[in-house]
Amino acid sequence: MIGLIIAIIAFNLIAFTVNKKLTANQIVHIWIFTTVFQLTFDLYVNFKYHGYWYFTKGVDWKVFPEHAILIPPVNIIFLNWFPYRNLLSKKIIYLIYWDIVLVLYEVLTFLPEPWGYFRYGWWDWWDSAAINPILLMILLGYYKWTCKLEEKIVRGQS
């Protein structure tokens, strides 16, 4: 639990001090989307198929901070630093970099309690490495869609 608390504080501090691009509305959208998407993903991989779990197998309130206040700021950091106007090669390198960082962080969460809080069933870090870029691209697509909706509102078209 100590590791989770430290990570929550660190990622939230980073997210809200480095954010220069995302509006408050975009942050709220990303926060809610991330929480719902993470819970939906975990509903299947964690609870139905027992691929991984946090702290203990099954539903546990101790996991709520991980879903609600750890992952959203990480996504805010990812979106804030994304090289939107760069070449495709730079975007791919950025995704690879983030994939490596996310997998390394995931491995760090395997430390024994109270520092670690994540455990594997049949899932392993290769599964995470393979699916992280897809999840990040879904997040990026949602963010771009939110930006387009904001532009329509600004122009007065609903």
C-alpha angles and dihedrals in degrees: 000000000000091000091050092050092048091049092049092052094044097047093045092049091049094045095052097040097048098039109116101145111043121082122219089256092053091048091053091048093048092045094053094040092050094049094048094042092048092048091048093048092047091047088069107028096038108030104025102034100022093225093148140341143196119242095328137007114269134025113334130169090218087074095059095086090054091056099037107035110015107050099040095062090047088056090047089054091048093051094043093056098036111127096235097168098039131097120285089250091060090049091051092048089050091052091048091049091051092046090055093047093048093049091047090051090048090053089050090056089064091076113120117269134304088038100037129049108171129089135180128230109176091329118096138180091270089062090052092047090052097046102037095078090051092050091047091051090051088051091048091049091050091049092050090049090051090051091052091051090051091051090053091051092049090051089050097248117126 
